[in-house]
Amino acid sequence: MRRIVEGLHRFQTDVFPTKRDLFHKLAESQNPRALFVTCGDSRIVPDLIMQTSPGELFICRNAGNIVPPFGDVAGGVSATIEYAVVALEIPHIIVCGHSDCGAMKGILYPQSTAAMPMVAHWLRHAEAARYVVEDLHRDKSEEEKLEILTRENIRAQLTNLTTHPSVAARLARGTLQIYGWHYDISSGDVLTFDAERNEFVHLEPADRVPSATPRPRSDVG
Protein backbone atom coordinates (compact mmCIF):
# COMPACT_ATOMS: atom_id res chain seq x y z
CA MET A 1 0.00 0.00 0.00
CA ARG A 2 2.89 2.36 0.70
CA ARG A 3 3.96 2.12 -2.94
CA ILE A 4 0.49 3.22 -4.05
CA VAL A 5 0.35 6.18 -1.66
CA GLU A 6 3.85 7.27 -2.69
CA GLY A 7 2.72 7.21 -6.31
CA LEU A 8 -0.28 9.38 -5.43
CA HIS A 9 2.02 11.87 -3.72
CA ARG A 10 4.28 12.05 -6.79
CA PHE A 11 1.23 12.70 -8.95
CA GLN A 12 0.10 15.52 -6.68
CA THR A 13 3.52 17.17 -6.47
CA ASP A 14 5.11 16.41 -9.86
CA VAL A 15 2.38 15.61 -12.40
CA PHE A 16 -0.72 17.57 -11.42
CA PRO A 17 1.02 20.99 -11.46
CA THR A 18 2.13 20.45 -15.07
CA LYS A 19 -1.44 19.66 -16.15
CA ARG A 20 -3.28 22.05 -13.84
CA ASP A 21 -5.14 23.82 -16.68
CA LEU A 22 -6.34 20.48 -18.10
CA PHE A 23 -7.66 19.28 -14.76
CA HIS A 24 -9.38 22.60 -14.09
CA LYS A 25 -11.16 22.25 -17.43
CA LEU A 26 -12.07 18.61 -16.74
CA ALA A 27 -13.44 19.55 -13.34
CA GLU A 28 -16.45 21.09 -15.09
CA SER A 29 -17.12 18.73 -18.02
CA GLN A 30 -15.92 15.79 -20.09
CA ASN A 31 -16.00 14.98 -23.79
CA PRO A 32 -14.31 11.59 -24.22
CA ARG A 33 -13.38 10.30 -27.66
CA ALA A 34 -14.38 6.68 -27.03
CA LEU A 35 -15.89 4.19 -24.61
CA PHE A 36 -13.25 1.54 -23.93
CA VAL A 37 -14.64 -1.77 -22.62
CA THR A 38 -11.81 -3.98 -21.44
CA CYS A 39 -10.76 -6.57 -18.89
CA GLY A 40 -10.00 -5.74 -15.28
CA ASP A 41 -6.60 -7.42 -15.66
CA SER A 42 -3.91 -5.32 -13.97
CA ARG A 43 -1.63 -5.63 -17.00
CA ILE A 44 -4.06 -3.71 -19.22
CA VAL A 45 -3.57 0.05 -18.78
CA PRO A 46 -5.65 1.79 -21.50
CA ASP A 47 -4.21 5.30 -21.16
CA LEU A 48 -0.67 3.89 -21.25
CA ILE A 49 -1.33 1.63 -24.22
CA MET A 50 -2.99 4.36 -26.30
CA GLN A 51 -1.08 7.30 -24.87
CA THR A 52 -4.29 9.14 -24.07
CA SER A 53 -4.75 11.93 -21.55
CA PRO A 54 -7.37 12.31 -18.81
CA GLY A 55 -10.76 13.00 -20.37
CA GLU A 56 -10.13 11.15 -23.63
CA LEU A 57 -11.35 7.66 -22.70
CA PHE A 58 -14.52 6.60 -20.87
CA ILE A 59 -13.43 3.25 -19.45
CA CYS A 60 -15.51 0.24 -18.40
CA ARG A 61 -13.62 -2.72 -16.94
CA ASN A 62 -14.76 -6.17 -15.86
CA ALA A 63 -13.63 -9.79 -15.89
CA GLY A 64 -13.39 -10.89 -19.52
CA ASN A 65 -14.36 -7.56 -21.17
CA ILE A 66 -17.92 -8.82 -21.22
CA VAL A 67 -21.01 -6.94 -22.40
CA PRO A 68 -24.19 -8.66 -21.19
CA PRO A 69 -27.05 -8.56 -23.70
CA PHE A 70 -29.55 -5.78 -23.04
CA GLY A 71 -32.06 -6.64 -20.33
CA ASP A 72 -30.15 -9.67 -19.10
CA VAL A 73 -28.31 -7.87 -16.30
CA ALA A 74 -29.35 -4.47 -14.97
CA GLY A 75 -25.80 -3.76 -13.88
CA GLY A 76 -22.87 -1.43 -14.21
CA VAL A 77 -21.77 -2.43 -17.70
CA SER A 78 -25.18 -1.78 -19.27
CA ALA A 79 -25.56 1.49 -17.35
CA THR A 80 -22.09 2.63 -18.44
CA ILE A 81 -22.83 1.90 -22.09
CA GLU A 82 -26.16 3.72 -21.94
CA TYR A 83 -24.66 6.76 -20.24
CA ALA A 84 -21.75 6.91 -22.67
CA VAL A 85 -23.98 6.70 -25.74
CA VAL A 86 -26.95 8.81 -24.60
CA ALA A 87 -25.51 11.38 -22.19
CA LEU A 88 -21.99 11.75 -23.56
CA GLU A 89 -22.85 10.94 -27.20
CA ILE A 90 -19.59 9.05 -27.58
CA PRO A 91 -18.86 8.32 -31.27
CA HIS A 92 -16.72 5.18 -30.79
CA ILE A 93 -16.92 2.03 -28.65
CA ILE A 94 -13.96 -0.35 -28.40
CA VAL A 95 -14.27 -3.83 -26.88
CA CYS A 96 -10.73 -4.94 -26.09
CA GLY A 97 -9.67 -8.43 -25.06
CA HIS A 98 -6.11 -9.55 -24.40
CA SER A 99 -3.68 -12.44 -24.36
CA ASP A 100 -3.32 -14.73 -21.31
CA CYS A 101 -6.75 -13.70 -20.00
CA GLY A 102 -7.72 -15.41 -16.75
CA ALA A 103 -11.41 -15.06 -17.53
CA MET A 104 -10.93 -16.86 -20.86
CA LYS A 105 -9.06 -19.64 -19.04
CA GLY A 106 -12.05 -19.89 -16.73
CA ILE A 107 -14.31 -20.39 -19.75
CA LEU A 108 -11.97 -22.94 -21.31
CA TYR A 109 -11.52 -24.81 -18.02
CA PRO A 110 -14.83 -24.45 -16.09
CA GLN A 111 -13.49 -26.50 -13.18
CA SER A 112 -11.11 -23.64 -12.37
CA THR A 113 -14.04 -21.43 -11.30
CA ALA A 114 -15.74 -24.07 -9.11
CA ALA A 115 -14.89 -22.11 -5.95
CA MET A 116 -15.94 -18.80 -7.55
CA PRO A 117 -19.67 -19.05 -8.28
CA MET A 118 -20.10 -15.36 -9.10
CA VAL A 119 -17.24 -15.52 -11.62
CA ALA A 120 -18.69 -18.64 -13.21
CA HIS A 121 -22.12 -16.98 -13.40
CA TRP A 122 -20.65 -13.87 -15.03
CA LEU A 123 -18.69 -15.87 -17.60
CA ARG A 124 -21.86 -17.46 -18.95
CA HIS A 125 -22.10 -14.35 -21.14
CA ALA A 126 -19.19 -15.81 -23.12
CA GLU A 127 -20.85 -19.18 -23.78
CA ALA A 128 -21.25 -18.40 -27.48
CA ALA A 129 -17.48 -18.13 -27.82
CA ARG A 130 -16.91 -21.41 -25.98
CA TYR A 131 -19.38 -23.24 -28.21
CA VAL A 132 -17.62 -21.98 -31.35
CA VAL A 133 -14.26 -23.23 -30.08
CA GLU A 134 -15.69 -26.62 -29.05
CA ASP A 135 -17.51 -27.04 -32.35
CA LEU A 136 -14.89 -25.81 -34.81
CA HIS A 137 -11.51 -26.00 -33.06
CA ARG A 138 -11.59 -29.03 -30.78
CA ASP A 139 -8.45 -30.48 -32.40
CA LYS A 140 -6.33 -27.38 -31.73
CA SER A 141 -3.73 -27.22 -28.97
CA GLU A 142 -4.74 -25.73 -25.63
CA GLU A 143 -2.69 -22.60 -26.36
CA GLU A 144 -4.36 -22.19 -29.75
CA LYS A 145 -7.80 -22.72 -28.22
CA LEU A 146 -7.19 -19.97 -25.68
CA GLU A 147 -6.17 -17.49 -28.39
CA ILE A 148 -9.13 -18.41 -30.60
CA LEU A 149 -11.51 -18.24 -27.63
CA THR A 150 -10.26 -14.75 -26.73
CA ARG A 151 -11.01 -13.48 -30.22
CA GLU A 152 -14.35 -15.28 -30.43
CA ASN A 153 -15.30 -13.71 -27.13
CA ILE A 154 -14.57 -10.26 -28.53
CA ARG A 155 -16.89 -11.00 -31.43
CA ALA A 156 -19.56 -12.36 -29.08
CA GLN A 157 -19.45 -9.24 -26.92
CA LEU A 158 -19.70 -7.02 -30.00
CA THR A 159 -22.88 -8.90 -30.89
CA ASN A 160 -24.20 -8.41 -27.35
CA LEU A 161 -23.35 -4.72 -27.59
CA THR A 162 -25.65 -4.27 -30.59
CA THR A 163 -28.63 -5.52 -28.54
CA HIS A 164 -28.55 -2.34 -26.43
CA PRO A 165 -31.23 0.00 -27.82
CA SER A 166 -29.12 3.15 -27.51
CA VAL A 167 -26.30 1.46 -29.42
CA ALA A 168 -28.61 -0.08 -32.05
CA ALA A 169 -30.22 3.30 -32.78
CA ARG A 170 -26.91 5.10 -33.20
CA LEU A 171 -25.54 2.31 -35.40
CA ALA A 172 -28.64 2.44 -37.59
CA ARG A 173 -28.20 6.19 -37.96
CA GLY A 174 -24.50 5.83 -38.75
CA THR A 175 -23.34 8.06 -35.88
CA LEU A 176 -21.55 5.37 -33.88
CA GLN A 177 -18.62 3.12 -34.74
CA ILE A 178 -17.76 -0.07 -32.84
CA TYR A 179 -14.45 -1.94 -32.77
CA GLY A 180 -13.14 -5.25 -31.46
CA TRP A 181 -9.49 -5.29 -30.43
CA HIS A 182 -7.15 -8.02 -29.24
CA TYR A 183 -4.12 -6.76 -27.33
CA ASP A 184 -1.02 -8.95 -26.98
CA ILE A 185 0.69 -8.26 -23.66
CA SER A 186 4.09 -9.65 -24.63
CA SER A 187 4.47 -7.74 -27.92
CA GLY A 188 2.17 -4.72 -27.62
CA ASP A 189 0.54 -5.68 -30.93
CA VAL A 190 -3.16 -5.06 -31.46
CA LEU A 191 -5.44 -6.91 -33.84
CA THR A 192 -8.79 -5.40 -34.79
CA PHE A 193 -11.87 -7.16 -36.13
CA ASP A 194 -12.59 -6.08 -39.69
CA ALA A 195 -16.28 -6.68 -40.39
CA GLU A 196 -15.83 -6.33 -44.14
CA ARG A 197 -13.19 -9.09 -44.21
CA ASN A 198 -14.76 -11.05 -41.34
CA GLU A 199 -11.38 -11.53 -39.66
CA PHE A 200 -8.91 -9.94 -37.27
CA VAL A 201 -6.21 -7.85 -38.91
CA HIS A 202 -3.22 -5.94 -37.59
CA LEU A 203 -4.11 -2.45 -36.45
CA GLU A 204 -1.89 0.03 -38.26
CA PRO A 205 -1.89 3.84 -38.42
CA ALA A 206 -4.20 4.62 -41.33
CA ASP A 207 -6.90 7.00 -42.51
CA ARG A 208 -9.45 4.19 -42.20
CA VAL A 209 -9.39 2.05 -39.06
CA PRO A 210 -11.02 -1.34 -39.74
CA SER A 211 -14.17 -1.61 -37.64
CA ALA A 212 -16.85 -4.08 -36.65
CA THR A 213 -19.62 -1.59 -37.39
CA PRO A 214 -22.69 -2.88 -39.27
CA ARG A 215 -23.85 -0.82 -42.22
CA PRO A 216 -26.16 2.02 -41.21
CA ARG A 217 -29.79 1.74 -42.33
CA SER A 218 -29.43 4.77 -44.57
CA ASP A 219 -26.94 2.85 -46.72
CA VAL A 220 -29.12 -0.22 -47.18
CA GLY A 221 -31.06 -0.65 -50.39
Summary of the structure (lengths in Angstrom):
residues: 221
radius of gyration: 18.5
end to end distance: 59.2
largest distance: 61.4
contacts: 652
relative contact order: 0.13
helix: 48%
strand: 16%
